[in-house]
Amino acid sequence: MSYGYVTRLLGHRAKILYRKLGVPHRVHSKAFSVSCLRDAANIEVMPRISLMDVPTSIRVTDLTPFSLVTLQMRVEDAKGIKFTSHAHYACNERGAVDVSSSPSLGGSYRGIFPEGLISTLDHGPEYLFKRPSVKTDQPWKIVIGAYEGHLRSENCTRPLCEVDMERHFRGPGVKRLVLEGQLGGALYLPAGPGPHPAVVDMFGGSILLAEHRSSLLASRGIASLTLSHMSLSGGMSLSFDFEHLEHAVNFLLSQPNVIPDRCGVVANCMAGAYGCLMGIHIDRVKAVYLLNAPAVANFINIQKNGELLVSGFAIGSQHLVYDENFVAEAHPECIRQAFYSDQRSWIPIELTPRDTYYSINAGADDSLVAVISQNILKSRLDKVGNENYVTKVYEGSGHIIEPPYFPFLRVLFQTPWPNCDENHKGPEPNKLYLRCGGNPRDNAINQEKAWQDMRNFLTRHVRDNSPWYQNYIRDNSCTN
């Protein structure tokens, strides 16, 4: 008589009996696995609960050898929007599927793609314009189900078995402080006494505050102040006072348990102009990590103490091409000609002090052609003999390179877009749908690499190269 039959017949008493006899049995495990209600199939997830940047192993076992199975992932984001992905697999001779080594035969992706389910999460017909939203105090609660046969996602209604998992954005002990008034933003402080390296974190052209990267950086030991530079500039305003950023650095470095003599900057897209200028004009900014940053100040005139630092460069419809759905991307030759013909708007990165370091990163398929800007910034540093920089081009990535295991974003809803003129194409004025570029598989790999590279770069140049920190280590070693 099989264990499964006895368990169904006697229920919990059978489990106690088998435990006393030392016979292995399957139970609902909060650690990593859940048994199905039909037959004996089982999904194992490791880890079941973790931070978002931790890789996940997924295995389905105890199925019929060589049978067909569909795996589906479901998640409801912080706004209550449901996202799904699915993949078709064939079991091996042992009746198992391991997503790290088994190829998907169809569905949301094909081939061996260990993080394929989470990387391809989408929202039905509107997936082009949405991705799961994040509140850093709320984990993504994810369900993975196994279904008999090869099914479309909407037909996955009767699971063989399911497992729940959680992906958190804030580690234990990380503190979040909301900034009000002139700054506006959120400060994330790591657990423990420190002293911790610190960064200012800025995303691109959106009024919305994106906190997930700062929260994860703090969870990995780096204090992070996330700012929305668009909010600081008044949203649609075409001028920006650099003093806001000086104030942010002073505030960050005044925090207890933070290394006080230097900080770093992480900046995406148009925020990269601010990051470069911070490296040039703020003494205590010593490391600037750029992701798809322009070589110009997009749209906005940046001034300091009433004097113009750099003129805003107007990217308009004449620089873009549109598809039939009004999704835009830059025309490479138009961007190249425009950038090189308007050098007054270039960021004067060559003025950077020689003890400040840059990491200049670009997606090879970036829809705004970040590689052109990367080459301009590199050439200006080379011209003055400044070798304190590294560059990296990520093949298969586009405009958005997130921390690891964030779903791939095909189209970015960009608002406001200050320079939409009468030739603008799209359903709403001053709003733009922008193709991000890249592909899910390569981008998932690149997000892992970039995340590790970013943290190493910041740790090296903000913590390890800090004279204050070296004195702190020496003094405490002598004391101990």
Long-range contacts (C-beta under 8 A, 24 or more apart in sequence): 4-39, 4-40, 32-163, 33-163, 34-161, 34-162, 34-163, 34-164, 35-161, 36-146, 36-159, 36-160, 36-161, 36-162, 37-161, 38-160, 38-161, 39-160, 41-146, 41-160, 41-161, 42-161, 43-144, 43-145, 43-146, 43-161, 43-162, 43-163, 44-163, 45-144, 45-163, 45-165, 47-165, 48-163, 48-164, 48-165, 48-166, 49-139, 49-165, 49-166, 49-168, 50-166, 50-167, 50-168, 51-167, 51-168, 51-169, 51-171, 51-216, 51-219, 52-140, 52-167, 52-168, 52-169, 52-212, 52-216, 52-403, 52-404, 52-405, 52-406, 53-216, 53-220, 53-403, 53-404, 53-405, 53-451, 55-114, 55-115, 55-404, 55-405, 55-448, 56-114, 56-115, 56-118, 56-165, 56-405, 57-98, 57-99, 57-100, 57-114, 58-98, 58-99, 58-100, 58-117, 58-144, 59-96, 59-97, 59-98, 59-99, 60-89, 60-91, 60-96, 60-97, 60-146, 60-161, 61-94, 61-95, 61-96, 62-95, 62-96, 63-91, 63-95, 63-96, 63-97, 63-146, 63-160, 64-91, 64-95, 65-91, 65-92, 65-93, 65-94, 65-95, 66-90, 66-91, 66-92, 66-93, 67-91, 67-95, 67-148, 68-148, 68-149, 68-150, 69-97, 69-146, 69-147, 69-148, 69-149, 69-160, 70-107, 70-146, 70-147, 70-148, 70-149, 70-150, 70-151, 70-156, 71-97, 71-99, 71-117, 71-144, 71-145, 71-146, 71-147, 72-117, 72-144, 72-145, 72-147, 72-153, 72-156, 73-117, 73-118, 73-121, 73-142, 73-143, 73-144, 74-142, 74-143, 74-144, 74-145, 75-121, 75-132, 75-140, 75-141, 75-142, 75-143, 76-141, 77-132, 77-133, 77-134, 77-140, 78-132, 78-133, 78-134, 78-135, 78-138, 79-133, 81-123, 81-130, 81-132, 81-133, 82-123, 83-121, 83-122, 83-123, 83-130, 83-131, 83-132, 83-407, 84-121, 84-122, 84-124, 84-153, 85-109, 85-116, 85-117, 85-118, 85-119, 85-120, 85-121, 85-122, 85-153, 86-117, 86-151, 86-152, 86-153, 86-156, 87-113, 87-116, 87-117, 88-150, 105-150, 106-150, 107-150, 107-153, 108-153, 109-440, 109-441, 111-441, 113-440, 113-441, 113-444, 115-405, 115-444, 116-440, 116-441, 116-444, 117-144, 118-142, 118-405, 118-407, 119-405, 119-407, 119-408, 119-440, 119-441, 119-443, 119-444, 120-407, 120-408, 120-440, 121-407, 122-407, 127-410, 128-325, 128-327, 128-410, 128-411, 128-433, 129-411, 129-413, 129-433, 131-406, 131-407, 131-409, 132-407, 134-169, 134-210, 134-211, 134-212, 135-169, 136-169, 136-170, 136-176, 136-188, 136-211, 136-212, 136-215, 137-170, 137-176, 139-166, 139-167, 139-168, 139-169, 140-166, 140-167, 141-165, 141-166, 142-166, 142-167, 167-405, 169-212, 169-215, 169-216, 169-219, 170-215, 170-216, 170-218, 170-219, 171-218, 171-219, 171-220, 174-215, 174-218, 174-219, 175-218, 176-211, 176-215, 179-225, 179-251, 182-244, 182-247, 183-227, 183-232, 183-244, 183-247, 183-248, 183-251, 184-209, 184-227, 184-228, 184-231, 184-232, 185-209, 185-225, 185-226, 185-227, 185-228, 185-248, 186-211, 186-214, 186-225, 186-226, 187-223, 187-224, 187-225, 187-226, 187-251, 187-252, 187-255, 188-214, 188-215, 188-217, 188-218, 188-223, 188-224, 188-225, 188-226, 189-218, 189-223, 189-255, 189-257, 189-258, 190-218, 190-219, 190-220, 190-221, 190-222, 190-223, 192-221, 192-257, 193-257, 194-223, 194-256, 194-257, 194-258, 194-259, 195-257, 195-258, 195-259, 195-260, 195-469, 195-472, 196-221, 196-222, 196-223, 196-257, 196-258, 196-259, 196-463, 197-221, 197-222, 197-223, 197-258, 197-259, 197-263, 197-264, 197-458, 197-459, 197-462, 197-463, 197-466, 198-222, 198-223, 198-224, 198-225, 198-252, 198-253, 198-255, 198-258, 198-259, 198-263, 198-264, 198-462, 199-223, 199-224, 199-225, 199-263, 199-264, 199-265, 199-266, 199-287, 199-289, 199-458, 199-462, 200-224, 200-225, 200-227, 200-245, 200-248, 200-249, 200-252, 200-263, 200-264, 200-265, 200-266, 200-278, 200-285, 201-225, 201-226, 201-227, 201-265, 201-266, 201-267, 202-226, 202-227, 202-228, 202-229, 202-265, 202-266, 202-267, 202-268, 202-271, 202-274, 202-275, 203-228, 203-267, 203-268, 203-269, 203-271, 204-268, 204-269, 204-270, 204-271, 205-230, 205-269, 205-270, 205-271, 205-298, 205-299, 205-414, 205-416, 205-417, 206-230, 206-414, 206-415, 207-231, 207-235, 207-415, 207-416, 212-402, 212-403, 212-406, 213-266, 213-402, 213-403, 216-403, 217-266, 217-455, 220-455, 222-455, 222-458, 222-459, 222-462, 223-252, 223-255, 223-257, 223-258, 224-266, 225-251, 225-252, 229-271, 229-274, 230-416, 233-300, 235-416, 236-416, 236-418, 236-430, 237-300, 238-299, 238-300, 238-301, 238-312, 238-418, 239-300, 239-301, 239-302, 239-303, 240-274, 240-300, 240-301, 240-302, 240-303, 241-303, 241-304, 242-277, 242-281, 242-302, 242-303, 242-304, 242-309, 243-304, 243-305, 245-274, 245-277, 245-278, 245-282, 246-281, 246-282, 249-278, 249-282, 249-284, 249-285, 253-284, 259-462, 259-463, 259-466, 259-468, 259-469, 260-468, 261-466, 261-467, 261-468, 261-469, 262-286, 262-287, 262-462, 262-465, 262-466, 262-468, 263-287, 263-462, 264-288, 264-289, 264-457, 264-458, 264-461, 264-462, 265-289, 266-291, 266-454, 266-458, 267-291, 267-293, 268-292, 268-293, 269-293, 269-294, 269-298, 269-368, 269-399, 270-294, 270-297, 270-298, 270-299, 270-300, 272-373, 273-297, 273-298, 273-302, 273-310, 273-347, 274-302, 276-347, 276-349, 276-352, 276-358, 276-377, 277-302, 277-309, 277-310, 277-347, 279-349, 279-352, 279-356, 279-358, 280-347, 280-348, 280-349, 280-351, 280-352, 280-353, 280-356, 281-309, 283-353, 285-356, 286-355, 286-356, 286-357, 286-461, 286-462, 286-465, 287-356, 287-357, 287-358, 287-359, 287-457, 287-458, 287-460, 287-461, 287-462, 288-356, 288-357, 288-358, 288-359, 289-358, 289-359, 289-361, 289-454, 289-457, 289-458, 290-358, 290-359, 290-360, 290-361, 290-377, 291-361, 291-362, 291-401, 291-450, 292-361, 292-362, 292-363, 292-366, 292-368, 292-370, 292-399, 292-401, 293-360, 293-370, 293-373, 293-374, 293-377, 294-368, 294-370, 294-373, 295-339, 295-346, 295-347, 295-372, 295-373, 295-374, 295-376, 295-377, 296-339, 296-342, 296-345, 296-346, 296-347, 296-373, 297-345, 297-347, 299-418, 299-419, 300-418, 310-345, 310-346, 310-347, 310-348, 311-344, 311-345, 312-345, 313-338, 313-339, 313-342, 313-345, 314-419, 315-368, 315-419, 316-419, 316-420, 316-421, 316-423, 317-420, 317-421, 317-423, 317-424, 317-425, 318-423, 322-425, 322-426, 323-435, 325-433, 326-425, 326-426, 326-427, 326-433, 327-411, 327-433, 327-434, 327-435, 328-367, 328-425, 328-426, 328-432, 328-433, 328-434, 328-435, 329-367, 329-368, 329-434, 329-435, 329-437, 330-367, 330-368, 330-369, 332-369, 332-372, 335-368, 335-369, 335-372, 336-369, 336-372, 339-372, 339-373, 339-376, 346-376, 346-380, 347-377, 348-380, 349-377, 349-380, 349-381, 350-380, 350-381, 350-383, 350-384, 350-386, 352-381, 352-386, 352-388, 354-386, 354-388, 355-388, 356-388, 357-388, 357-389, 357-457, 357-461, 358-388, 358-389, 358-390, 359-389, 359-390, 359-391, 359-392, 359-453, 359-454, 359-457, 360-389, 360-390, 360-391, 360-392, 361-391, 361-392, 361-393, 361-394, 361-401, 361-450, 361-453, 362-391, 362-392, 362-393, 362-394, 363-393, 363-394, 363-397, 363-398, 363-399, 363-400, 363-401, 363-437, 363-438, 363-443, 363-446, 364-393, 364-394, 364-395, 364-396, 364-397, 365-396, 365-397, 365-398, 365-437, 365-438, 365-439, 366-397, 366-398, 366-399, 366-437, 366-438, 367-398, 367-399, 367-434, 367-435, 367-436, 367-437, 368-399, 368-434, 370-399, 390-457, 392-450, 392-453, 394-442, 394-443, 394-446, 394-449, 394-450, 395-442, 395-446, 396-438, 396-439, 396-441, 396-442, 396-443, 396-445, 396-446, 397-437, 397-438, 397-442, 397-443, 397-446, 397-447, 398-435, 398-436, 398-437, 398-438, 398-443, 399-434, 399-436, 399-437, 399-438, 400-436, 400-438, 400-443, 401-443, 401-446, 401-447, 401-450, 402-447, 403-447, 403-451, 404-444, 404-447, 404-448, 404-451, 405-444, 405-447, 406-447, 408-438, 408-439, 408-440, 408-443, 408-444, 409-436, 410-435, 410-436, 411-435, 411-436, 412-436
